[in-house]
Amino acid sequence: MQHYNRISSDKPSLHIYPLARQRELVAQSARELDRLHGNQADQFWIRLCRRLGAELSALGCSLEHIRQEILAFQEAVLSTLNGFYREACAR
């Protein structure tokens, strides 16, 4: 989730790869949501988003940045789920 890069002489800077662009995380989350239903799906999603938010917070991200990351991640997972359903309908 993170990448260290030296920009100035002695101070490392932390770059966080956007959650929504982590293909395997997005695909794995969409597969799990597709498999689960009702309360189980809700609880999985709540735990996942809280865990991701906690990881970003531990890395020093602001609440606004965390919110934007989680919203973009949610959109990516929803788009992936829609792709699953489109493929199923095309068969």
N, C-alpha and C positions, 0 to 999 in steps of 0.2 A: 504494500500500500504506500510505501514511501520511497523516496529517492533522495540521496544526499548529493549536493553539488556545491563546489566552492566557487563563489562569485567574487568575493573580495579576498584580500590577502589572508586573514586569519579566521574569519567568521564563516562557518558553514551555514548554508541555508537549506531549509527543508522544503521539498516539493512533494506534494501529495497527488498521486495519480487519481483522477476523478473516479468516484465509485461507478458512475454510469458507463464508464468506458472500460471497466474491468469485465471483459466478456464472459469469462468463466463464472464469476460471481453472479452476474446478471442471469446467465443461462441456468445455472444451478438453482438459483432462487425461483426462477420461473417454473422450472421442472417440479420443484417441491410444492409450489403453490398449485400447480396443475394436478398434482397427486392428492393433495389434501382438500378437505371441504369443511365448510362451516366454521365452528369454533376452533378446530385444529388449525385451519388455514389462518384465521385471525391471530391466534396465539403465536404461530410461527412468524408471521409478518411483524407483529409487535416486538417480539424478542429480537428478531434480526435487525430491525431499524434501531432499536435501543442499543444493541451491541455495536452496530456501525457508528452510531452517534457517540457512544462512549469511547470508541477507538479514536475517532477524530478529535474528540475533546482532550484525550490523553496526549495527543500530538500537538495540542495547543491551538487548535482551530477555534475561531469565534463561534458563538451560537448562530449568528446569521450565516456564516459559511457552512456550518453543519446542516442547517435547515435547507440551504440551497443544494447541498450535496445529496441529502436524503430525498428531496423532491425530484431531482434529476434522476437519481437511482430508481425511484418509484416509476417514473415515466419510462425508463429503459426496460424495466421488468414487465410493465404493462404492455409495451410494444412487442416484447418477445412473446408474451402470452397470446397476444392477438395474432402473431405470426403462426403460433402453434394451431390456433383455431382456423385460420385461413387455410393452412395446409390440410387440416382434417376435412374441411368442407370441400376442398378441391378434389379429394379422392373419390 
